[in-house]
Amino acid sequence: MSRQRLSRINSLITAAVSELLLTKSNDPRLSQVTITKVSVSNDMRKARIFYSCSNQETQRQKIAHALDKAKGYVRTYLGETLSLKFVPELIFEYDRNLDYVERVYKILDSVKKDSEETTEVSPIVDEDEEGEAEDREQARPAPKEA
């Protein structure tokens, strides 16, 4: 199957599942879920649906369980909504990319705070060095005028 068709099917499934979870789901936990990506296999038999949600581990586990229970309902909805020859088997996976992005931002923030702390400290200038520089300026002979 062409990549263009797979890409279009991925976006259709993303939109349909997002709409279902936000508007038609009876489970309040599922309204907290954001569908980040869908990846359909080349033979269209399986669709991996990546989602993100709250950062609390216990909440993630509850949402994963709720999504697993709603798999059949979601698949039926896709069959009714999309014009596909057959509806792929759905596999829900937590999208860890957002966790990595958050971790990188925290690291960058800590580096930024560290650099701000070091720039706030005024540089220490040795008075002897400053005096030596003035002595050298005075010791230079004046330029000769022609």
N, C-alpha and C positions, 0 to 999 in steps of 0.2 A: 504494500500500500504506500502511496506517496506521502512524503513528509508533510506536504501542504494539507492533505486531507487529515492526517493524524493530528496536526496542529489545530485544525479547525474543530475536530472532535474533542480534543483536550479542552479548548476554550468553551465549547458548548456544555460539556460536562461540568466544568468549573462553575459556569454561570448557573446552571440548573441546580446543582447541589447547594451552592451558596444561597440561592433564592429559597430552596426548600428548607434549609436549616434556619434561615432568618424569619421566614413568614409562616411556614406551614407545620413546623415541628411543635409538638405538644410538650416536649422535654425542655425546660428552661436552660439546662446546661448546654444544650446544642446551639442555643442562640448566641453563646459566647465564642463559638468556633468560627475561625476565618479559614477559608480554603485558599491555600497559597499556590498550589500547583496540582495539575493532573497529568499523569503520564500513562497513556494507553499503549499496550504492547502492539507490535506490528501485526499480529493476527487478530487483534481486537478482542481477545478472550479475557484479558485482565486489565484493570485500570487501577493504578496506584494513586490514591488521593492523599495529598499532603496537606496537613492542617496545622494551624497554630492556635494557641489559647493562652489562658492564664499561666503565669510562671510557677505557680505552686504545684509541687509534685503530686500531692494528694488530689488536687483538682484535676490535673492532667489525667490521672489514672481513672477518675470517675468519668471524665469526658470520653476517654478511650473506650471504656466499657459501654457507655451510652451509644457511641458510634457503632460499636460492634453489634449491639442489639438492634440498631436501626438500619443495618446493612440491607436487609431484605426490603424494607419500606423504601429506602433510597433507590434501590435497583428497580423496583416496581415503578416508582415515580419517573425514573429516567426512561423506562420503556414506554410509558404513556406520553412523555413530553418530547422525546427525541425520535426522529425517524431513522432508526438504525435497524439493520437486519437482525442483529441480536445484541443484547445488552451485556457488557462485560462484567465479569466478577469483580467486585469492589474490594480493595484492600486499603484500609485507612492507616496512614503512618504520620506520626508526629513530625513536623518539620523542625529539625534542630538548627537550621541555618540562622533563624532569628536569635537563638541562644548564643551562637558564635558571634553574631553581629553585636549583640548586647555586651558580650565579654570583651570584644575589641574596643567598643566605646568606653567601657570602664577602664581598660588599660590606658587608652589615650587620655582620658580625663586625669588619671593618676599621674601620667607623664607630664601633662600640662600643669597640674598643680605643683609638681616637683620643680618644673622649670620656672614657674612664677615665684616660688619660694627662693630659688637661687638668684633670680634677677633682682629681687627686692633688697638683697644685701648689697651695700655699697662696696665698691672695690677698695681694698686696703692699699694705700700708697705710702711707701716708705719715705719719710722726710729727707733722709740722706740722699736718696736717689733724685728727689726733686731739686735739692740744693746743688748736686753735682751737675744737673742739666743746666741750671742757671749759670754756674761757673764756666761751663764750656761755652755758653753763648757769649759771655763777657770776654773770654780769652781769645775769641776769633778776631783776627785783624780786620779792620774796616776795609771795605773795597776801595781800590785806588781809582781816582778819577783821572781820566786822560785829558 
